[in-house]
Amino acid sequence: MKKIFLFVAIAAGLVACGNPSSKTVKKGSFASKKYPNLFTQLLGKSQAEVDQKVNDAWKQLFYGNDSTERIYYPVGDDMGYILDVNNNDVRSEGISYGMMIALQLDKKKEFDCIWKWAKTYMQHQEGQRKGFFAWHATADGKILDDNSASDGEEWMVTSLLLASRRWGNGEGIYNYQAEAQAILDAMLSKTGSSESTQVVTNMFNKEKKQIVFVPVGNADDFTDPSYHVPHFYELWALWADKDNQFWSDAADSSRAFLKRSTHPVTGLNPDYANFDGTPTDPFGGGQSNSLYDSWRVVMNVAVDYVWFEKDQRAIEHANHLLNFFYLQGMGHYGSLYNLDGTSLNHDHNPGLVAMNAAGCLASTFDKRKEFVEEFWNLPLPTGHYRYYDGVLYMLGLLEVSGNFRIYGN
């Protein structure tokens, strides 16, 4: 989320195997094709009520009032972008979330428009960054920083792979499978060394088999726990054209990392961590604490558990975190903490409420209904800060309602 000062600082300064993977998925929604709907299961809401809530959220975020509601802005007939209203820029994070939201709701037109905007204005077509996306740009397409935020590429790749299976491949940039594979290839094909602060490196550390914070210079020497999406890597292992074993190993490595980086009592994660899971604050911004990025960790842990059910530690993770927030006070717990649970602010943010509700997908905590109920009653964010809270609200809504799915398996 709050990456801008980090990138300013930065600017200053796989084993291949055959495809498809032989790994057999036997558990979770991938196998059963059933996705839990906590609104119906815990709150007794009708499917019609849930569908209406999801549809209303889509309409508001994508086609609501220009100045107070929407975050999606069309450009002509065939492009569009997701605007970070607070910072007045377009981020690869938001682009990738917008693609995933459109994919999950079967909105092919908006998916293609967002993808074309990103492809046209944000993706590097030559040089050492070829295949990567600039992490932010102006609304008229001017790149503000050439560096990449690794989570954007991760979500784009997975959105494209799912689009290939949901809608089929088209031609050119709409050959979703080919475009996804090109980004995957770029992630592992850079030859730069982290010893040079300006040299582009791989998006995954090949030895640790973990996503890096930024694939440039020594910013690839650590990671961001919220960038760890083992459920995505499972799909890459099955559907990529090559490096399948690497992606399978990356899924296992990420699950182990998330265990190491999670506080054993509070369930909180730092915003940034070393590959061994210890917190790190390389730029002095306090990212060894649990801040804005870390809200998303429990969402990823929970969706991984729902989709593949490979790590029972997800239940413990979610239970500890929800218990921690419950003890802080439902309806008014803060959003920023030291890992030991010391509060750093008193803001009760909609984005965090949404992520905690998503965490209930992996939880057995006896109070989880209260988290889902608070989320159901929460208005969709509007106004100046509607971007980050809004995309997390929408992702959480899709996940908790059983609408965040795998297609083509």
Disulfide bonds with the S-S distance in Angstrom:
none
